[in-house]
Amino acid sequence: MGHLDLATHFDMLMIRCVPILSTDDRERLWQTLSQYYTESHRHYHTLNHIVFLINEWQKYQSQLIDADMVALAIYYHDIIYEPLHKDNEHQSARFFADSFAHLLSPQQIQVVVSLIEMTAKHSLEPPQIDDKTEAVLYPSIQQFKSDASLFLDMDLAILGMPWGQYEAYAKAVRLEYIQIESAQYQQGRKQVLQHLLSKPYLYFTSSYRQSHEQQARQNISQELQLLASM
């Protein structure tokens, strides 16, 4: 899937989720999205990242309870991205909520906002999920967490790709922090990677554990070795 196909996929998603939107309105939403993800300081958090995640989403679409809400979370989870800011996820969630305030139900917005906010800590503890949200979109909080687990695993799927793809990701992330001098970046990056390795599992779902866990740990260990040799 390329950027052109992504635009088509987004358009079809909008037709399903917000059928009242005109063609021009859908195009405006896409252009806004596109402008943010093509900002010059982005090297990893680009439209290519969204293409990658939508490809993952398509693989697991049939397992998702509300696939369209998860797709919306994918499109908007990194719309605000300033590498040195600590609140990108929160700002992205707010951006989504503001953009769709009169287009989706409050419950739908709450679900997408919660999914986006969960990418900050990659934790399954949803922020501010209330009983109404559960009742309207998910029969139980467990079912919400089922979708959230797959969504969060998709976001970290890059860690478990073949080394060449992982290496390209690591280099792209470094470019996003280019204003930080090497020693400081290496120290920070090591902490992030060591924290990941210290977890019992990197992935929440058995599917991703089987397909990605071993490769992800090898990749992270290899990057740590490279950082140590610099």
N, C-alpha and C positions, 0 to 999 in steps of 0.2 A: 504494500500500500504506500503510495506517494502522497505528497501534499495535496495534489489535485483530488485524489481519491478520498483523502481525509476531509476535504471541503464537502464532497458529496455525502460522505458518511455523516458529517455534522448536520448537513441540511436535512437528511432523512430522519435523524434523531429529533431535530426541531419539529418536523412535520408530525412525528408521533407524539412528542411531549407537549407541544404548544401549537395545536392545529389552527388556532386563530391568527397566527403570524402570517403576514404577507411575504411574498418572495423577497421584497426589498428589505423588510425587517430581518428576515433570516440572513440575508447577505450582509447587513450591517453588523449583526452579531458575530458572523464569521470574520469580517474584516477587522473588527475590534480585537477579537481573539488572536488573529494572525499577527496584528501589529505588536501585541505584547510579546508573543513567543518569538518574534524575529528581532527583538531589541539587540543592539550591537554588543552588549556585554554578556550575552548568553552564548554558551558553547555546548553545554549539555542539556540545559532546561529549555529546549527549542521545540519546534514542531516535530522534529525527528523523534524526540522523546515521546510525544503524544502518539505518533504513528506506531511506535514500538508498543506502547501500552494498549492501544486499540487492537492491534494484532493479538496481544495476549488476551484481551477482553473477548475477542471473537472465538478464541479457543475454548473459553470457559463460559460463554454466554448462556448455554443451556443449563448450567449449574447455578446460575445466579437467580435469586428470587425476584429482584427488581433490576434487571440488567440495564434499563435506560437510566435510572438514577445513578448507577455506578458509572455509566458512560459519561454522564454530566460531570461527575466528580473527577473523572480522568481529564476531561477537557479543561476544567477550571482550577485544578489543584495547584498549579504552578503559574497561574496567570500573572500574579505579582511575584517577582523574583529579583530581589536586590541581595547579592551574595553576603554582604556584611550586616544585613538586618536580621533580627532574631524572630520577627513576627510575620514572615512571608506567608505561612499557612493561614494564619488568622486573617491577614489582609486579603488573601485570595478568597477565603470563605465569605468575607464581607462583600467583596466585589461581586461574587456570584449572587449572594442574597439580594444585593441592590439591583443587579441586572434583571433578576427574575421575580422581583417582588410582586408584580401584578400579572405574572404569566403562569406561575405554578401555585399550588396550594401551600399554605404555611407548613404543613406537615412534610410535603415533598422537599421544600427548601431546607427544613430542619435536617432531613436525612442527608442531603448532599453537603450541607454545611458541616455536619458531624463527620462525614467521611473525610472531607478535606482537612478539617482540624486534626483528625487522627493521624495524618501523615507527619505531624510535627514530632511526635514521640514514637511513632510506629507502635502504638499500644492499642489494645482492643477495648480500652476503657473509653466509651464514647462520651464526649463532653455534652452535657445538658440534653440528653435524650429524655423526653418526657413520655408519660403514658399514652398521650394522644398520638404521638408519632408512631409508637409501636402498634397501637390499635388500628390506625388507618393504613399504614403501608406494610407492616410486618405483624404476623400473628403473635410473635414473641420476640423478646430481645435476643434470644439465641439465633433466630433467623436473621435479624439485622447483623449480628456478629458474624454469621456465616458469609454474608455478602462482604462485610468489612474485611474479613480475613483474606478473601480472594483479592479484593482491591489492594490491600496493603502488600500482599505477596507479588502482585503484578508490578507494583511500584519498585520493588527490590529485585525483580527478575533479572535485571541487567547484571547483578552480582554473580549469577550462576550461569552466565553465557560463556562460550569458549574464550580462552585467554585473550586472543586478538581483539575481540569485541569489548571485553572488560578493560583491556589496556587503553583502548580508544576512549572509553568512558572516563577512566581515571585521568587521562591527559586533558580531556575536555573540562572536567571539574577543576583541574589546576588552573586552566586558562580563565575560569570565572573568578578565581581568587588571585589574579595576576598582580594586583596591587600589594599583596602581602609578600614580604621577602621570604626566600626559600626556607631558611632554618625555622622560621615561625610556622610556615605552612606545613612543613614536614612533621613538626611536633604535634600540631593540631590534627593532621590527617592520621598520624599513628594512633592518637587517642581514640579517634572515631573507629578505626579499623579494629583496634584491640577490644574496644567495647562490643563491637559486632561479634568477634570471635568468642568473647566470654559468655555469650548467650547459649543456653542449651540448644536452641534452634533459631535459625535466622528466619524461617518461614512458619506460618501458622497452619497451613493446610498440608495434608498428607500428599496431595498431588505435587506441590512445589518442593516438599521435602525430598520426595523420591527423585524428581527430575533436576533440581537445582542445588540442593543443600551441599552435596559433596564438592561439586565444582566451585561453588561460591566460596567455601572455606579454603580451597586450594588457591583460588585467585587472590583472596584477601591476604593469605599467608605470603604469596609470591610478591604482592605489592609491598608488604611490610619488609620483606627481604631487600627489595629494591630501594626503599626509603632508607634502610639501615646502611646501605652501601654508598649512599650519596655523601 
